[in-house]
Amino acid sequence: MNTSDSERIASVLESAKYKQTPNINEADLVVINMCSVRQSAVDRVHGIAEKFKKAKSKKPAIILTGCVLKKDKKAFAENFDFILDIKKIDELKKIAREQIRSVPSDYLDITPKYSSKYSANVPIMTGCNNFCSYCVVPYTRGREVSRPAKKIIAEIKNLVKNGYKEVWLLGQNVNSYKDKDISFPELLKLANNVPGEFWIRFTSSHPKDFNEDVIEAMAKYKKVSPYLNLPVQSGDDKVLKSMNRHYTVAQYKNIIKKLRKRIPDISISTDIIVGFPGETKKQFENTVKLFRDVKYDMAYINKYSPRAGTAAAKLKDNVSWDEKKRREKVLTEILKQTALEKNKKLIGKDIEVLIDSERNGAFFGKAANYKTIKIHPVIRQGAPSNDGANLIGNLVKVKITEAKPFILKGEFINEK
C-alpha cells in the first residue's frame, strides 16, 4: 500500500513538471512517504530528517506524508516543512512551485505513475476496523472505506489493455470489501471477467472474515492465483485474544483445511509475531505445533517490539530479545523443512512464470503460486535460447529441475 501511495504522489508531482532525481542531495523537494506500523520505520524517518537539518548545502523542501500518527506528527513538526495526510495529497498543489492540474479530492482516484510495466497495485479499500492490539493502522488510515467497484474494474481493464500481467488488489482487510451489493467474492468475479491473460492476487486477508464464499471464488475463478497470505500471528488462543484477533486456532486451521480441499495446489504463507507480551514458552510451543500442522510454504516472522499508541504497548514487554530471537529461529527451521518438502513435489513439473528480472546471466520470476523461480537460459549454438529483452514482464513456461526451501530452479521450455 505504501508503494501504491507513492505512485500517486509521483503522478501529482510530475503533473507539476517535477522530475525524479536519483541523488537525494540534489533534490529541490523531498517527499517522505512513511509507515507508522513499526517503530523502526519511524526511527529511520527521524534519521533522514536530522540529516537534512544538519546539511550545510542547499536545503530542499521536505514533506512528510503516509501513515503518520498524531503523536508522530508533533514529534516531526520541527524537522519538516509540511506534514500532509496521505488522503489529502491534493494539497501538494499548494506547496509545489509549478501549477498542478486539478487533483481529485479522493486520492485513490489519482491515476498513479506505475513503478512497473507488468505488475500493478490496485487499492480496493483503505483503513481498518479491526484494532489489533499491536497495530496503529486504524489510527493512521482511519476506518474502512471501500473504493467503488466500477473504478477498480476500469483501472484493471486499462492495465490489461496496456499489457500488464499481474494485478494486486490491495486493502488492509480485503475480505471486508463492500460496495453496495458487491462483496469481495463478487469483486473477484468482476475482475476475473476482464478479458485478457493476467493473474489476480490480493492482500491482506483477515481470518475472521475469510468465509467460504471467498474460498469458492478463489477456486472458481481461474485468473485468481493459487496463493494466499493469511496472517495467523500466534498459534495460541490466549495470545490471539490478547492481540484482539477475534478467531481461534481451530477456526484458522479449519479455513486452511477447506482451502486445500478446494484448491489442492494452493501455496499458503502467514505472518507471525513471536515474543508478544505475556507469551509463555508453553504458548509459543502451540505456535510451533501450528507450524508443523499447517506446513506453510512461506512465513514472515517478526519479533515483537512495542509500538507507542497501541493497546499492547501498555503491556509489560516481558520476553527478552534473546528469547525472541530463539523463537524466531525455531520457527524458521520448521519453515525451511516444510517449504523444501513442498517444493520438492514440483520437480519435473511444467509451470508458468512471470519473469521480473535478469541478474548475472540468470532470469528470476514468480510462479502463479508466488514461489520464486530462478532460470538459467539453455545455451544452443553459442546463443541463449531465449531473448532476455523480450522476457522481462512476460509469462513463460518453465520446467522445474531443482528445489530449495525458498527458491526453485528450472529451465525454459521451448514451445516450437
C-alpha positions as CSV (number, residue, x, y, z in Angstrom):
1,M,0.0,0.0,0.0
2,N,2.9,2.3,0.7
3,T,4.3,1.7,-2.8
4,S,0.9,2.3,-4.3
5,D,0.5,5.6,-2.4
6,S,4.0,6.7,-3.6
7,E,2.9,6.0,-7.2
8,R,0.1,8.5,-6.8
9,I,2.4,11.1,-5.2
10,A,4.8,10.8,-8.1
11,S,1.9,11.3,-10.5
12,V,0.8,14.5,-8.8
13,L,4.4,15.9,-8.7
14,E,5.1,15.1,-12.3
15,S,2.0,16.9,-13.4
16,A,3.8,20.0,-11.9
17,K,6.8,19.3,-14.1
18,Y,8.9,17.8,-11.3
19,K,11.3,15.0,-12.3
20,Q,12.7,12.3,-10.0
21,T,16.4,12.6,-9.1
22,P,18.5,9.5,-8.2
23,N,20.6,11.7,-5.9
24,I,18.6,12.9,-2.9
25,N,21.2,15.6,-2.2
26,E,20.3,17.4,-5.5
27,A,16.6,17.5,-4.8
28,D,14.6,20.7,-4.6
29,L,11.7,18.8,-3.0
30,V,11.8,15.6,-0.9
31,V,8.6,13.7,-0.1
32,I,8.9,11.0,2.6
33,N,6.0,8.5,2.5
34,M,6.3,6.8,5.8
35,C,4.6,3.9,7.5
36,S,4.0,4.2,11.2
37,V,3.3,0.5,11.7
38,R,6.8,-0.3,13.0
39,Q,8.8,1.8,15.4
40,S,12.0,1.1,13.3
41,A,10.4,2.9,10.3
42,V,9.6,5.9,12.5
43,D,13.2,5.9,13.7
44,R,14.5,5.9,10.2
45,V,12.4,8.9,9.3
46,H,13.8,10.8,12.3
47,G,17.3,9.9,11.0
48,I,16.6,11.3,7.5
49,A,15.1,14.5,8.9
50,E,18.1,15.1,11.1
51,K,20.4,14.6,8.0
52,F,18.7,17.4,6.1
53,K,18.6,19.6,9.2
54,K,22.3,19.4,9.6
55,A,23.1,19.7,5.9
56,K,25.4,22.7,5.0
57,S,24.4,22.8,1.4
58,K,21.1,24.0,-0.1
59,K,18.2,22.5,2.0
60,P,15.3,21.1,-0.1
61,A,11.7,21.5,1.0
62,I,10.8,18.4,2.9
63,I,7.3,16.9,3.0
64,L,6.2,14.1,5.3
65,T,3.1,12.0,4.4
66,G,1.8,8.4,4.6
67,C,0.6,6.6,7.7
68,V,1.6,9.1,10.4
69,L,0.2,9.0,14.0
70,K,-0.8,12.3,15.6
71,K,1.9,11.9,18.2
72,D,4.5,11.4,15.4
73,K,3.3,14.5,13.6
74,K,4.0,16.5,16.8
75,A,7.5,14.9,17.1
76,F,8.3,15.6,13.4
77,A,6.8,19.1,13.2
78,E,10.1,21.0,13.7
79,N,12.0,18.9,11.1
80,F,9.6,19.0,8.2
81,D,8.3,22.0,6.2
82,F,4.9,20.3,5.6
83,I,3.1,17.2,7.0
84,L,0.2,16.0,4.9
85,D,-2.3,13.3,5.5
86,I,-2.0,10.7,2.6
87,K,-5.7,11.2,1.9
88,K,-5.0,14.9,1.3
89,I,-2.1,14.7,-1.2
90,D,-4.1,17.0,-3.4
91,E,-2.8,19.7,-1.1
92,L,0.6,19.3,-2.8
93,K,-0.7,21.8,-5.3
94,K,-0.4,24.4,-2.6
95,I,3.2,23.6,-2.0
96,A,4.7,22.8,-5.4
97,R,6.5,25.6,-7.3
98,E,4.6,24.9,-10.5
99,Q,0.9,24.8,-11.1
100,I,-0.6,21.3,-10.6
101,R,-3.5,20.3,-12.7
102,S,-6.8,19.6,-10.9
103,V,-6.3,16.8,-8.4
104,P,-9.3,14.5,-7.4
105,S,-10.5,15.0,-3.8
106,D,-10.3,11.2,-3.3
107,Y,-6.6,10.4,-3.6
108,L,-7.4,6.9,-4.8
109,D,-8.9,8.5,-7.9
110,I,-5.5,9.9,-8.9
111,T,-4.0,8.0,-11.8
112,P,-0.7,6.6,-10.5
113,K,2.7,6.6,-12.1
114,Y,3.1,2.8,-12.0
115,S,6.6,1.7,-11.0
116,S,6.3,-1.5,-13.1
117,K,5.2,-2.1,-16.6
118,Y,3.8,-5.5,-16.0
119,S,2.7,-5.8,-12.3
120,A,0.4,-3.2,-10.7
121,N,-1.0,-2.4,-7.3
122,V,-4.8,-1.6,-7.3
123,P,-6.2,-0.4,-4.0
124,I,-9.7,-1.6,-3.4
125,M,-10.1,-0.1,0.1
126,T,-8.3,1.8,2.7
127,G,-8.5,1.9,6.5
128,C,-9.2,-0.8,9.1
129,N,-11.8,-1.6,11.7
130,N,-10.1,-4.4,13.5
131,F,-8.0,-2.6,16.1
132,C,-5.5,-5.5,16.7
133,S,-3.8,-4.6,20.0
134,Y,-0.3,-4.3,18.4
135,C,-1.2,-2.2,15.3
136,V,-1.6,1.5,14.7
137,V,-3.2,1.3,11.2
138,P,-6.7,2.2,12.3
139,Y,-5.3,5.4,13.9
140,T,-3.4,6.4,10.8
141,R,-5.6,5.2,8.0
142,G,-8.9,5.6,9.8
143,R,-11.9,3.3,9.4
144,E,-12.5,1.1,6.4
145,V,-13.7,2.8,3.2
146,S,-14.2,0.7,0.1
147,R,-13.5,2.0,-3.4
148,P,-16.3,1.8,-6.0
149,A,-16.1,-1.4,-7.9
150,K,-16.6,0.4,-11.2
151,K,-13.5,2.4,-10.7
152,I,-11.5,-0.7,-9.7
153,I,-12.6,-2.7,-12.7
154,A,-12.0,0.3,-15.0
155,E,-8.4,0.5,-13.7
156,I,-7.8,-3.2,-14.2
157,K,-9.2,-3.0,-17.8
158,N,-6.8,-0.2,-18.6
159,L,-3.9,-2.1,-17.1
160,V,-4.6,-5.3,-19.0
161,K,-5.1,-3.2,-22.2
162,N,-1.6,-1.9,-21.7
163,G,0.0,-5.3,-21.3
164,Y,0.0,-5.8,-17.5
165,K,0.2,-9.5,-16.5
166,E,-0.3,-9.2,-12.7
167,V,-2.8,-7.2,-10.6
168,W,-2.6,-7.0,-6.9
169,L,-5.9,-6.0,-5.1
170,L,-4.8,-4.1,-2.0
171,G,-6.5,-3.3,1.3
172,Q,-5.8,-3.5,5.0
173,N,-8.5,-6.2,5.1
174,V,-9.7,-7.1,1.6
175,N,-12.2,-9.7,2.9
176,S,-14.4,-6.9,4.3
177,Y,-14.6,-5.0,1.0
178,K,-18.2,-3.8,0.3
179,D,-19.5,-1.6,-2.4
180,K,-23.3,-1.6,-2.1
181,D,-24.2,-5.2,-3.0
182,I,-20.7,-6.1,-4.3
183,S,-18.7,-8.1,-1.7
184,F,-15.1,-9.2,-2.1
185,P,-16.0,-12.5,-3.8
186,E,-18.2,-10.6,-6.3
187,L,-15.3,-8.2,-6.9
188,L,-13.1,-11.2,-7.7
189,K,-15.7,-12.4,-10.2
190,L,-15.8,-9.0,-11.9
191,A,-12.0,-8.8,-12.1
192,N,-11.8,-12.4,-13.4
193,N,-14.3,-11.4,-16.2
194,V,-12.0,-8.7,-17.6
195,P,-10.7,-10.1,-20.9
196,G,-7.0,-10.8,-21.2
197,E,-4.3,-13.1,-19.9
198,F,-3.3,-11.9,-16.4
199,W,-3.1,-13.0,-12.8
200,I,-5.2,-11.6,-9.9
201,R,-3.6,-11.6,-6.4
202,F,-4.7,-9.9,-3.2
203,T,-3.5,-8.8,0.2
204,S,-4.1,-8.5,3.1
205,S,-6.7,-11.0,4.4
206,H,-8.0,-11.4,8.0
207,P,-9.0,-14.9,9.1
208,K,-12.1,-13.7,11.0
209,D,-13.6,-12.5,7.6
210,F,-12.3,-15.3,5.4
211,N,-15.6,-17.2,4.7
212,E,-16.5,-20.0,2.3
213,D,-17.6,-17.5,-0.4
214,V,-14.1,-16.2,-0.7
215,I,-12.7,-19.8,-0.8
216,E,-15.2,-20.7,-3.5
217,A,-14.3,-17.6,-5.6
218,M,-10.6,-18.4,-5.4
219,A,-11.3,-22.0,-6.6
220,K,-13.8,-21.0,-9.3
221,Y,-12.1,-18.0,-11.0
222,K,-9.1,-19.1,-13.0
223,K,-7.3,-15.8,-13.1
224,V,-7.1,-15.7,-9.2
225,S,-3.7,-17.1,-8.5
226,P,-3.4,-20.2,-6.1
227,Y,-1.6,-18.2,-3.4
228,L,-2.8,-16.8,-0.1
229,N,-1.1,-14.9,2.7
230,L,-3.3,-15.5,5.7
231,P,-1.8,-14.0,8.9
232,V,-2.3,-16.1,12.0
233,Q,0.1,-14.1,14.3
234,S,0.1,-16.7,17.0
235,G,-0.8,-20.4,17.5
236,D,-2.2,-19.9,21.0
237,D,-5.8,-18.9,21.7
238,K,-5.0,-16.8,24.8
239,V,-2.3,-14.8,22.9
240,L,-4.7,-14.3,20.0
241,K,-7.3,-12.9,22.4
242,S,-4.7,-10.6,23.9
243,M,-3.9,-9.5,20.3
244,N,-7.6,-8.8,19.7
245,R,-7.7,-11.1,16.7
246,H,-11.3,-12.5,17.1
247,Y,-10.7,-16.1,15.9
248,T,-9.3,-19.3,17.4
249,V,-6.5,-21.6,16.2
250,A,-9.1,-24.2,15.5
251,Q,-11.1,-21.8,13.3
252,Y,-7.9,-20.8,11.5
253,K,-6.9,-24.4,10.8
254,N,-10.4,-25.1,9.5
255,I,-10.0,-22.4,6.9
256,I,-6.7,-23.9,5.8
257,K,-8.3,-27.3,5.5
258,K,-11.2,-26.0,3.3
259,L,-8.7,-24.1,1.1
260,R,-6.6,-27.1,0.5
261,K,-9.6,-29.3,-0.2
262,R,-10.9,-26.9,-2.9
263,I,-7.5,-25.7,-4.2
264,P,-5.1,-28.6,-3.8
265,D,-2.1,-26.8,-5.3
266,I,-2.5,-23.6,-3.3
267,S,0.6,-22.0,-1.7
268,I,0.0,-20.5,1.8
269,S,2.1,-18.1,3.7
270,T,1.5,-16.4,7.0
271,D,2.6,-13.6,9.4
272,I,3.8,-14.4,12.9
273,I,4.7,-12.3,15.9
274,V,7.0,-14.1,18.4
275,G,7.5,-12.8,22.0
276,F,4.2,-10.9,22.3
277,P,3.8,-9.5,25.8
278,G,3.0,-12.4,28.2
279,E,3.7,-15.1,25.6
280,T,4.9,-18.1,27.7
281,K,7.2,-20.8,26.4
282,K,4.2,-23.2,26.5
283,Q,2.1,-20.8,24.5
284,F,5.0,-20.5,22.0
285,E,5.1,-24.3,21.7
286,N,1.4,-24.0,20.5
287,T,2.7,-21.8,17.6
288,V,5.4,-24.4,16.9
289,K,2.7,-27.1,16.7
290,L,0.6,-24.9,14.4
291,F,3.6,-24.5,12.1
292,R,4.2,-28.3,12.0
293,D,0.5,-29.0,11.4
294,V,-0.2,-26.4,8.7
295,K,3.1,-26.8,6.8
296,Y,3.5,-23.3,5.4
297,D,5.2,-22.5,2.1
298,M,6.4,-19.2,3.5
299,A,6.1,-17.2,6.7
300,Y,7.0,-13.7,7.7
301,I,8.2,-14.0,11.3
302,N,8.5,-10.8,13.3
303,K,10.0,-10.3,16.8
304,Y,7.6,-8.2,18.8
305,S,8.6,-4.7,19.7
306,P,6.3,-2.1,21.4
307,R,4.6,0.5,19.2
308,A,3.5,3.6,21.1
309,G,-0.2,4.4,20.7
310,T,-1.3,0.7,20.7
311,A,-3.0,-1.2,23.5
312,A,-0.2,-3.8,23.5
313,A,2.3,-1.0,24.3
314,K,0.7,-0.7,27.7
315,L,1.5,-4.4,28.5
316,K,4.8,-5.4,30.0
317,D,7.2,-6.5,27.3
318,N,8.5,-9.4,29.4
319,V,10.0,-11.7,26.8
320,S,13.8,-11.0,26.4
321,W,15.2,-10.1,23.0
322,D,17.4,-13.2,23.0
323,E,14.4,-15.4,23.7
324,K,12.5,-13.7,20.8
325,K,15.4,-14.4,18.5
326,R,15.5,-18.1,19.7
327,R,11.7,-18.4,19.0
328,E,12.2,-16.8,15.6
329,K,15.0,-19.3,14.8
330,V,12.8,-22.3,15.9
331,L,10.0,-21.3,13.5
332,T,12.4,-20.5,10.7
333,E,13.9,-24.0,10.9
334,I,10.5,-25.7,10.7
335,L,9.5,-23.4,7.8
336,K,12.6,-24.4,5.9
337,Q,11.7,-28.1,6.3
338,T,8.1,-27.7,5.2
339,A,8.9,-25.3,2.4
340,L,11.5,-27.7,1.0
341,E,9.2,-30.7,1.3
342,K,6.5,-28.8,-0.7
343,N,8.9,-27.5,-3.3
344,K,10.4,-31.0,-4.0
345,K,7.0,-32.1,-5.2
346,L,7.2,-29.5,-8.0
347,I,10.4,-31.0,-9.5
348,G,9.8,-32.2,-13.1
349,K,6.6,-30.1,-13.4
350,D,5.9,-27.5,-16.1
351,I,4.8,-24.2,-14.6
352,E,4.1,-20.7,-15.8
353,V,6.4,-18.0,-14.6
354,L,6.2,-14.2,-14.8
355,I,9.8,-13.0,-15.4
356,D,10.6,-9.9,-13.4
357,S,14.4,-9.6,-13.6
358,E,17.7,-10.7,-15.0
359,R,20.8,-11.0,-12.8
360,N,24.3,-12.5,-13.5
361,G,23.1,-14.4,-16.5
362,A,20.0,-15.9,-14.9
363,F,16.3,-14.9,-15.0
364,F,14.1,-14.6,-11.9
365,G,10.4,-14.6,-11.7
366,K,7.3,-15.6,-9.7
367,A,5.0,-18.6,-10.4
368,A,1.2,-18.3,-10.0
369,N,1.6,-19.8,-6.5
370,Y,4.1,-16.9,-5.8
371,K,7.1,-19.1,-5.5
372,T,10.4,-17.6,-6.7
373,I,11.9,-19.3,-9.7
374,K,15.5,-19.0,-11.0
375,I,16.1,-19.9,-14.6
376,H,19.4,-20.3,-16.4
377,P,18.9,-20.0,-20.2
378,V,19.9,-23.1,-22.1
379,I,22.8,-22.3,-24.5
380,R,22.4,-23.7,-28.0
381,Q,24.8,-23.0,-30.9
382,G,26.6,-20.3,-28.9
383,A,23.5,-18.2,-28.1
384,P,20.8,-18.2,-25.4
385,S,17.6,-20.0,-26.4
386,N,15.6,-17.0,-25.1
387,D,16.0,-13.3,-25.7
388,G,16.3,-11.6,-22.3
389,A,15.0,-8.2,-23.6
390,N,11.7,-9.9,-24.6
391,L,11.3,-11.9,-21.4
392,I,11.0,-9.3,-18.6
393,G,7.4,-8.8,-17.8
394,N,6.2,-11.8,-19.8
395,L,4.7,-15.2,-18.8
396,V,6.8,-18.1,-19.9
397,K,6.7,-21.9,-19.4
398,V,9.4,-23.4,-17.2
399,K,10.3,-27.0,-16.2
400,I,11.4,-27.2,-12.5
401,T,14.7,-29.0,-12.1
402,E,15.8,-28.3,-8.5
403,A,14.2,-27.3,-5.2
404,K,15.4,-25.4,-2.3
405,P,13.4,-24.1,0.7
406,F,12.7,-20.6,-0.7
407,I,13.6,-20.9,-4.3
408,L,13.0,-23.2,-7.2
409,K,15.3,-23.6,-10.2
410,G,14.2,-24.5,-13.7
411,E,14.8,-24.3,-17.4
412,F,12.8,-22.7,-20.2
413,I,10.5,-24.9,-22.2
414,N,10.8,-24.1,-25.9
415,E,7.4,-24.4,-27.4
416,K,8.5,-24.8,-31.0
